[in-house]
Amino acid sequence: MMRHLILSPCALAAGLAFAQTAPTALERVEVSGNAERNYLATEASSATRLAAPLKETPVSVQSVDAELLRDRALRHPNALADLVAGVQPIVGYGSSTSQYFNIRGFSNAGVNYRNGFRIAEVYTPRDLANVERVEFVKGPASVLYGAAQPGGAVNTVTKQPEARDFTRLDLSWDRFDSGRVTVDANRSSGAWAGRLNLAADQGRTWIDLEKNRNALVAPVLRWQAGPDTRLTYEGEFQRTERRGWSNGLLAVPGVADLPFSTTLSEPWTWLNNTNISHRLELQQQLGAGLVFRQALLTSWAKRGMVSVSPAFSANPLADGNSLGAMGRVAYAQVRDNPTNDASQTELSGRWAAGGVSHQWLAGLELQRSVFSYSGVYNSLDSVDPRRFQPGSTPPYAIGDASGTERAGRTVALYLQDQITLGDWRLLAGLRQERVRSSSRALPASAGSASDSQTENATTARLGALYLLNPGTSVYYSFSQSFSPNLGGRAQGGSLFKAERGSQHEVGVKATLLPGLEATAALFEIRKRNVLTGDPANPTLSITNGEQRSRGAEFSLAGRLSPTLKLTANASSMDAKVTRDTDPAQLNQQLVGVARRSGNAWALWNPAPGWDLGLGAVHVGTREAAQPGLAYFKLPAYTRLDALLATRLSGWRLALNVDNLGNRKILNSLEGYAVLIESPRRWTLSAGTAF
């Protein structure tokens, strides 16, 4: 099997840029559902691939568990950004429900992780119905996860079989006539256990013309073949359909005054997406504390669409666009198919000598990622969104289209050691990675050329943590990232050097009250070899750009009292361009990054069987478009959310209200357009277990 590549398409405008357990493996799976209580994660496996107490790990990690997902009635992964520190959502094309984030100032470029496997998927819709928790590992994570951006890694841990029988049914209905049903069924018998998650929803959104339909089937089967052998199969099958979908509005003054429902789209637009994955994992206890793990993953998506988009341009105002004359383009994407195949072979164990104990991990990872993409553009008439009446006809029939196929293969070896020496905890890791990347034009012909390059990368991580007392620790960490730069050639035909990133971080982790934990961190991340314009030839690029993010984060989670639990996060960040061939770009804030942001959510039990929840999300002003084009800023906002829930005859009945104040919230669509987020929304839900 195979491993690599970071697919980062700015698909409609810029094409694609490829960048790319426990002490035993058996425990590594079990930690998925049992470590979180009352919004508080005390262990996480994503930071080290081996379960370890967060208080003793010199890495900043935040976990959003199933309990918090339920209380907040979250349906879409992008909303996870409202529950962690230093993370903001990136709106995907067609308001994609994928996991696309800005983490500590840097986009994750559409690369996410599922049960530890790297999946380059960009806009692949994801459902939360089969998710146990989502872990945000802050800072470069290339030592364990390979080619990626330096802001951090997002690892989704799915629900696994348990040693008991249960079935849970949940129903919901929201303000926009969108209905949803989910089923979570688990059965266990002898050496076998299985779990099946089902989800289906359909309805409108707050945007004119837009209708969605979604279905998920996610089975997991586990066989305990013997006391030391476990085999697990997991599948995911999801189908998403959209009609009349919106691709946002141009970032011009006055757009924030438009109604929530404003669209530039047409009734004939559509999106069909199917994504399927299979995971097979063998875990074997070898004795003497050694554990062998072999895991295989194959994942692919097939997507097609016909859409209407704002006329994406570097500077809408300079191109004659305004609130009264927004340019539009029609776009047919006849191929948009990411595939990922991967193999992970790991050996872990423990040993101790002379008062020093080691928990070590060694792994071999192989991956192959391919992204085939082709489409065709046509211009449409400019419109005034304040008076726009849909009704145009499609400007073309879908036929041959041009595009690219980008592929990457990775072979990587990684080593990691977690060392305990008295009150000290040391973490050291090293990865040697060989990446072969290629790109060719579509449709391919017999004589078509293919750009390809092979790079070798060594990345490292070092961390030291000291336990001041059983409830408080302080730490320092250093980590590196690596991400190929593919998508063109420099002067003379040479290919681009890979982006490199590094982070320094110091922090403190403390128990404020029993069951209430806080983390504070200071960090600086630098990313080098960023593509910039070639002064000698404006049509070419060079890799001499640099970006830097420097900031502070604070997070709090747990119980304040037996009847009050909460989670709260805050961040202050300065993320800007520090080197570029264009002087206008220097010191510009990176797209979509707020200097100040924070969120909080508290749940109070005023009486047995009743829950009252109240939350707030604040995000400061952000650049709406590419650095150096400061013609428009996304306004700051503060959003309030609430919950009222009760239990009646075995059912949990809940009313969630998001955006209580009906605030107008704008987010950047990859620096080329903006999307007006949902107005006040209520969701009624009912759930029972039997």
Secondary structure, 3 states (H helix, E strand, C coil): CCECCCEEEECCCCEEEECCCCCCHHHHHHHHHHCEECCEECEECCCCCCCEEHHHCCCCEEEEEHHHHHHCCCCCHHHHHHHCCCEEECCCCCCCCCCCEEECCEECCCEEEECCEEEECCCCCCCCCCEEEEEEEECCCHHHHCCCCCCEEEEEEECCCCCCCEEEEEEEEECCCCEEEEEEEEEEECCEEEEEEEEEEEEECCCCCCEEEEEEEEEEEEEEEECCEEEEEEEEEEEEEEECCCCCECCCCCHHHCCCCCCCCCCCCEEEEEEEEEEEEEEEEEECCEEEEEEEEEEEEEEEEEEEEECCCCCCCCCCCECCEEEEEEEEEEEEEEEEEEEEEEEEEEEEECCEEEEEEEEEEEEEEEEEEEEEEEEEEEECCCCCCCCCCCCCCCCCCEEEEEEEEEEEEEEEEEEEECCEEEEEEEEEEEEEEEEEEECCCCCCCEEEEEEEEEEEEEEEEEEEECCEEEEEEEEEEEECCECCCCHHHCCCCCEEEEEEEEEEEEEEECCEEEEEEEEEEEEEEEEEEECCEEEEEEEEEEEEEEEEEEEEEEEEECCEEEEEEEEEEEEEEEECCCHHHCCCECECCCCEEEEEEEEECCCCCEEEEEEEEEECCEECCCCCCCCCEECCEEEEEEEEEEEECCEEEEEEEECCCCCCCEEEECCCEEEECCCCEEEEEEEEEC
